Amino acid sequence: MLDYEALRIIWWGILVFLICGFAVLDGMDFGIAMLLPFLGKTDEERRVMLNTVGPTWEGSQTWLVTLGGITFGAWSIVYAVLFSGVYAGLLLLLFALFLRPVGFDYRSKLANPAWRHFWDWGLFVGGAVPAVVLSLAAGNILVGLPFELDADMRSTYTGGLLDLFTLFPLLCVLIGVALCLLQGSVYLHWKTQGDLVTRAQTIIRWSSVVFVGLFLVAGVWVAMGLEGYKITSLIDTSITAHPLHKTVEKSTGLWLANYGNYPLLILAPLIAVTSALLTPIFTAKQHSATAFVLSSSAMIGAIVTAGGSMFPFVLPSSLSMTSSLTIWDASASHYTMKMLLAATVVFMPIVLAYTIWVYRIMRGKVTVEQIHANTHTMY
């Protein structure tokens, strides 16, 4: 039987896995939506772009729902603090996501150019805003959110929406948007033909370089200018711990301490940078499937770099360091995590198998001829 410490680490791994799955699949959708008004020069090309992700975008979005559900079940304190504290940002995210199903379903219902142009930009907003909000959230989590827990575990959040827009989180926004554009353009390169492939290749080249450059800048910033967190008291990882019964130190460069504690962690940023640089090379050689694996690896490498640097912190507090939440004091009970894991072991392989099956069934290029032949059934 798994002990409490092992369950906490496993669930931290599941959390990172779900974030990576969401980023790879829905990040691709966000990237294509952001490119829609610019890369598609004609209505036919834009319809081709939409139908590259038409059969799968709804399934990709369920990863975000699953991520929220898992956070509620396994990390309920994190869920409560995060969702109540940045509620305005989450509403902005939700309203932007509303534009996606409406845009996909209704854009091509009318042949009116003004109508379609309006929904092209609606879909752009539905892709750009979530990419910005989620990247901004990731940057602010690394910086630390201004919340404090009282003795009854009630959270007080003192920041506002505009307070989230500081320099390091904005740098993370640029990194996240570059990754989504890279992922989306690589998928377009794989699924389309003709001029769209050529234009996608251009986006792949500059987005990969932009990502690598900004990712390295962020690494230097984390090392030399960003304060990290470290637990300085003893924690019994085998029991239910109270978040306020610990002491935390905050100092520049502490987010890099885990690279000394866990040397294999250095593979994450190396994979992120190397994969991003190799992606345009493989797309130029028309190895689009390999390029998609590489761009996905770049995204996963960046996420694991951030998560691994923060471990065991899940939600640091810039207002009260003691209130910072870690995997040791913010998790659900041993029994809850055990029951959740049992359900996950059963259902997660089914979901993954279904996802792989869908992409296999829908493999192949999306062409203008297919749009003409199925004008009333395709987006």
QUIPE-V481394 format. One record per residue. N is the residue number from 1. PHI is phi in degrees with one decimal (* if undefined). Layout:
<<N | PHI> <N | PHI>>
This chain:
<<1 | *> <2 | -72.1> <3 | -80.7> <4 | -62.8> <5 | -61.6> <6 | -63.0> <7 | -61.8> <8 | -63.2> <9 | -67.7> <10 | -59.7> <11 | -71.4> <12 | -64.2> <13 | -63.5> <14 | -64.6> <15 | -60.8> <16 | -63.7> <17 | -59.4> <18 | -66.1> <19 | -62.4> <20 | -64.6> <21 | -61.7> <22 | -63.7> <23 | -63.8> <24 | -66.9> <25 | -82.7> <26 | -81.1> <27 | -61.0> <28 | -62.0> <29 | -64.5> <30 | -60.0> <31 | -62.2> <32 | -65.1> <33 | -62.9> <34 | -68.0> <35 | -85.5> <36 | -53.6> <37 | -73.4> <38 | -108.2> <39 | -80.9> <40 | -84.5> <41 | -87.4> <42 | -126.8> <43 | -62.7> <44 | -63.0> <45 | -65.0> <46 | -68.2> <47 | -66.6> <48 | -60.2> <49 | -58.9> <50 | -63.2> <51 | -80.9> <52 | -66.0> <53 | -113.7> <54 | -52.5> <55 | -77.4> <56 | -124.9> <57 | -63.7> <58 | -66.4> <59 | -64.8> <60 | -63.3> <61 | -69.3> <62 | -66.7> <63 | -61.7> <64 | -67.4> <65 | -63.5> <66 | -61.5> <67 | -61.1> <68 | -64.9> <69 | -65.1> <70 | -65.9> <71 | -62.4> <72 | -63.1> <73 | -78.7> <74 | -95.3> <75 | -135.4> <76 | -62.4> <77 | -66.9> <78 | -60.6> <79 | -58.5> <80 | -65.5> <81 | -67.4> <82 | -69.2> <83 | -71.3> <84 | -79.9> <85 | -72.2> <86 | -108.4> <87 | -60.4> <88 | -63.6> <89 | -65.8> <90 | -68.5> <91 | -64.8> <92 | -60.4> <93 | -60.7> <94 | -64.0> <95 | -64.6> <96 | -67.9> <97 | -67.3> <98 | -59.1> <99 | -70.0> <100 | -71.5> <101 | -62.3> <102 | -66.3> <103 | -63.6> <104 | -61.7> <105 | -77.2> <106 | -110.9> <107 | -54.3> <108 | -95.1> <109 | -70.0> <110 | -115.0> <111 | -84.0> <112 | -62.1> <113 | -59.4> <114 | -64.0> <115 | -59.8> <116 | -67.9> <117 | -62.3> <118 | -59.8> <119 | -75.7> <120 | -60.2> <121 | -75.4> <122 | -62.7> <123 | -67.5> <124 | -59.0> <125 | -63.4> <126 | -65.8> <127 | -99.0> <128 | -73.3> <129 | -63.6> <130 | -60.2> <131 | -61.7> <132 | -70.1> <133 | -62.2> <134 | -69.6> <135 | -67.2> <136 | -63.3> <137 | -62.6> <138 | -61.1> <139 | -64.0> <140 | -71.0> <141 | -65.4> <142 | -65.0> <143 | -72.3> <144 | 111.2> <145 | -96.0> <146 | -81.8> <147 | -127.7> <148 | -143.4> <149 | -100.9> <150 | -94.2> <151 | -64.3> <152 | -95.1> <153 | 66.8> <154 | -87.9> <155 | -97.0> <156 | -118.1> <157 | -107.4> <158 | -105.2> <159 | -91.1> <160 | -126.2> <161 | -60.0> <162 | -69.0> <163 | -67.1> <164 | -75.5> <165 | -90.9> <166 | -105.5> <167 | -63.5> <168 | -65.9> <169 | -59.1> <170 | -66.7> <171 | -63.2> <172 | -64.2> <173 | -61.9> <174 | -63.2> <175 | -64.8> <176 | -63.9> <177 | -65.5> <178 | -61.6> <179 | -65.2> <180 | -64.6> <181 | -65.3> <182 | -63.6> <183 | -63.5> <184 | -66.1> <185 | -70.3> <186 | -65.5> <187 | -67.1> <188 | -63.3> <189 | -60.4> <190 | -77.0> <191 | -102.2> <192 | -122.7> <193 | -135.2> <194 | 68.6> <195 | -65.0> <196 | -61.7> <197 | -64.3> <198 | -63.5> <199 | -66.9> <200 | -62.3> <201 | -60.8> <202 | -63.9> <203 | -63.4> <204 | -60.6> <205 | -62.7> <206 | -79.4> <207 | -68.4> <208 | -66.3> <209 | -67.4> <210 | -61.7> <211 | -59.7> <212 | -60.8> <213 | -60.7> <214 | -69.9> <215 | -63.5> <216 | -69.1> <217 | -60.5> <218 | -61.9> <219 | -62.9> <220 | -66.0> <221 | -62.0> <222 | -61.8> <223 | -74.3> <224 | -117.3> <225 | -133.6> <226 | -109.0> <227 | -80.6> <228 | -105.8> <229 | -123.9> <230 | -149.9> <231 | -76.9> <232 | -111.1> <233 | -112.0> <234 | -78.0> <235 | -127.7> <236 | -83.3> <237 | -77.9> <238 | -99.4> <239 | -128.0> <240 | -74.5> <241 | -104.8> <242 | -90.3> <243 | -57.0> <244 | -85.6> <245 | -94.2> <246 | -152.8> <247 | -117.9> <248 | -129.9> <249 | -105.6> <250 | -128.5> <251 | -158.6> <252 | -62.9> <253 | 88.0> <254 | -68.3> <255 | -68.0> <256 | -94.7> <257 | -60.9> <258 | -66.8> <259 | -71.5> <260 | -84.7> <261 | -75.0> <262 | -130.2> <263 | -56.1> <264 | -66.0> <265 | -62.2> <266 | -62.3> <267 | -64.5> <268 | -61.5> <269 | -66.0> <270 | -65.1> <271 | -64.0> <272 | -59.1> <273 | -70.3> <274 | -63.7> <275 | -63.0> <276 | -64.0> <277 | -71.7> <278 | -80.1> <279 | -56.7> <280 | -64.7> <281 | -66.3> <282 | -74.1> <283 | -69.2> <284 | -63.5> <285 | -89.8> <286 | 65.8> <287 | -95.4> <288 | -67.2> <289 | -63.5> <290 | -62.6> <291 | -63.0> <292 | -66.4> <293 | -61.6> <294 | -68.5> <295 | -65.1> <296 | -64.5> <297 | -65.0> <298 | -62.4> <299 | -66.6> <300 | -63.9> <301 | -60.2> <302 | -65.9> <303 | -68.0> <304 | -66.0> <305 | -58.8> <306 | -67.2> <307 | -64.1> <308 | -67.3> <309 | -66.6> <310 | -81.9> <311 | -48.9> <312 | -93.5> <313 | -74.5> <314 | -111.2> <315 | -145.0> <316 | -70.3> <317 | -112.4> <318 | -84.8> <319 | -89.5> <320 | -139.2> <321 | -57.4> <322 | -63.4> <323 | -77.5> <324 | -55.7> <325 | -99.7> <326 | -124.4> <327 | -68.0> <328 | -85.9> <329 | -127.0> <330 | -120.4> <331 | -88.4> <332 | -71.1> <333 | -67.3> <334 | -56.8> <335 | -64.3> <336 | -60.9> <337 | -65.8> <338 | -67.1> <339 | -67.2> <340 | -62.9> <341 | -66.1> <342 | -60.9> <343 | -67.5> <344 | -65.4> <345 | -61.4> <346 | -80.3> <347 | -90.2> <348 | -61.3> <349 | -60.6> <350 | -64.8> <351 | -63.2> <352 | -64.7> <353 | -63.2> <354 | -65.3> <355 | -61.6> <356 | -63.0> <357 | -62.6> <358 | -61.3> <359 | -65.9> <360 | -69.5> <361 | -63.4> <362 | -93.7> <363 | -66.6> <364 | 106.2> <365 | -76.4> <366 | -101.1> <367 | -121.1> <368 | -63.2> <369 | -62.1> <370 | -64.2> <371 | -62.4> <372 | -64.5> <373 | -75.7> <374 | -130.7> <375 | -61.9> <376 | -97.5> <377 | -113.0> <378 | -102.3> <379 | -61.7>>
